[in-house]
Amino acid sequence: MVIAPGAANPQNQLQAAIAAALGPARAAEYQQAINPAYQQVNQLLTRLELPASIAPQIVSVQQDIQQRAASIQQDQTLSADDRASQLAALAQEAQTTLTSSLGARGYEAYKSYGGWWLNNLTRRPAPRLPSKN
């Protein structure tokens, strides 16, 4: 399907119609149910018997920390040690925030079953070997 330039995306139109029909609260629940970013979090919350209402907060923390980590990783002015230090601070912030929402047991479960991004914050990249010219 080719969409003419300037034409509204049918998918966006459908989502807007669904949101209008459901109302803001139900539309947010619907988006949470169909968004892949929420599916793993929702499953974990169900398993831990925690309220699904905290899922948006968990996903928001993940998105915020990942965005900030990407900025740090792309900052060429930082030394490797400074970059590692800032990423470690972000990892600690994420742990504190997520533990306050999920509890210690929930945080450890999240880290094991969907928190792969947390491990990536403190993993040092392999050193680059000098190129042979």
N, C-alpha and C positions, 0 to 999 in steps of 0.2 A: 504494500500500500504506500503510495507516494502522497505526501501532504504538500499542497501548494504553499509557497512562501507566504507567510502572513496569516495562513489559516490556523484556526485553533486545533490543537491536538485532540483527537476524539477521546483518547484515554483521560486527558485532563478534564474534558467536558463531562465524561461519565463520572469521574471522581467528584467533581463539583456538584453534579446532580444528586449523587448519593449523599454527600455531605449536607446538602440543602434538605433532602428528604428526612435524614436522620436527626438533624439538629447537632449543635456543637459537641455535646458530651458523647452522644452515641457515635458520631462521626469519628471522634478521637479513638473510641474503643474499636471501631471498625478498622481504622488505619493501623492501630496496634496489632490487631489480629492478622492482617494481611502483610504486614511489613516483615521481611525476613530478619531484620535486625532485632526484632522483638521475639521471634519464635523461640529461640534457644533460651532467652531470659524468661519468657513465660513458662516454658517447661520446667526450668529450674525452680522458679517461684512456686509452681504447683507442687513439685516434689518436696520442697522445703516447708510447704504449707504457709507460705508468706503471701500477703495480699498482692494481687495483680496490679493494683494501683501504683506500686512502686516501680514497675517496669519502665515507664518513661524516664524516671529519674536515673535508673541504672544505665539506660541507653544514652541519655544525655551526658552523663559523666564519661562514658566511653568515648563518645564523639568529641567532647571537649578536650579530653586528655590526648586523644590520638591527633587531633588537629594541632594542639600545642607541641606535641612531640615531633610532628612532621616539621614544624617551624624550627625547632631546635636542631633537628637532624640536617636541615638544609642550610643552616646558618654557617657559612664558610669562615666567619670571623672567630668562631669558637675553636679552642684547642680540643683534642680528643678527650682530655681529662675534664675540661669544663663542660663539654657536651654530655659526658657520662654522668657528671655530678648533677646537671640540670635534669637529665632523664631520670636519675635515681630519686630526685626530689619530686618529680611528677608521679613516679611509681608510689612513693610514700603517700602523697596527697590522694591518689586514687584509692589506695588501700584504706586510708582513714575514712574517706567519704563512703566507699562501698561497704565497709564494715559497719558504719553507723546505720546503714539501711538494711543490710542483710544479716548482721550479726557475724561473729567470728566464724562459726561453722558454715554459714551461708557464703561468706567471702571465700573460704577455702574451696567450697564446692564450685562456686562461680569461676574461680581461678582455674580449676581443673577441667571444667566442662563448658567453657565458653570464654574464659578470660585469657585466651592465648595472647591477646594484645598486651596484657600486663607483663607477661614474660618477655615480650619484645622490647619493653622499655629499658630493661636492665641488661639485656644481652649485648655484649660488646661485639661489633662486627669483626670478622677475621682480618688480621693485618694484611695489607696489600703487599704483595711481593714486587720487588723492583722488576720492571720490564727489561727484557733483553733486547738490545738494539744491535 
